[in-house]
Amino acid sequence: NIAMFEGFLLAMTLHPEMQRKAQKSIDDVCEKRLPDFSDYDSLPYVHAILKECFRWHPVAPFGRN
């Protein structure tokens, strides 16, 4: 979803301290490799950021028309 990605970029641009904290948590857990699903429980801050981006731009509509 391009809107969710744009929301993520906007959040990281507007809040560089969040980006630094998320990057540090990834670096601490992954140690020079990309994160994968086995790291899921070890990266709660990154999950919170992604969940917030999905809240801003949900993948599917919620509610009745």
C-alpha positions in Angstrom: 0.0 0.0 0.0 1.7 3.2 -1.2 -0.2 5.4 1.2 1.0 3.4 4.2 4.6 3.7 2.9 4.2 7.5 2.4 2.8 7.7 5.9 5.9 5.9 7.2 8.2 8.2 5.4 6.4 11.2 6.6 6.5 10.0 10.2 10.2 9.3 10.0 10.9 12.7 8.4 8.8 14.6 11.0 10.2 12.6 13.9 13.9 11.8 13.3 14.3 10.8 17.0 11.8 7.9 16.3 13.8 6.9 13.3 17.0 6.8 15.3 15.4 4.8 18.1 14.0 2.3 15.7 17.3 1.9 13.8 19.1 1.4 17.1 16.7 -1.3 18.2 17.1 -3.1 14.8 20.9 -2.8 15.0 20.9 -4.1 18.6 18.8 -7.1 17.7 20.0 -8.0 14.1 23.7 -7.2 14.3 24.5 -6.4 10.6 21.7 -8.4 9.0 18.2 -7.6 7.9 15.4 -8.4 10.3 13.2 -11.3 9.6 10.1 -12.8 11.2 12.1 -14.6 13.9 12.9 -11.1 15.3 9.3 -10.2 15.6 9.1 -10.3 19.4 12.4 -8.6 19.8 11.4 -5.4 18.0 8.3 -4.0 19.8 9.2 -0.4 19.0 9.4 -1.0 15.3 6.1 -2.9 15.5 4.4 0.1 17.2 5.6 2.4 14.4 4.3 0.1 11.7 1.0 -0.4 13.4 0.6 3.3 13.7 1.2 3.7 10.0 -1.4 1.0 9.2 -3.8 2.9 11.5 -3.3 6.1 9.5 -3.8 4.3 6.2 -5.7 1.0 6.6 -5.2 -1.6 4.0 -9.0 -2.3 3.8 -11.9 0.0 4.6 -13.4 -0.4 8.1 -17.0 0.6 8.5 -20.3 0.4 6.6 -21.2 2.4 3.5 
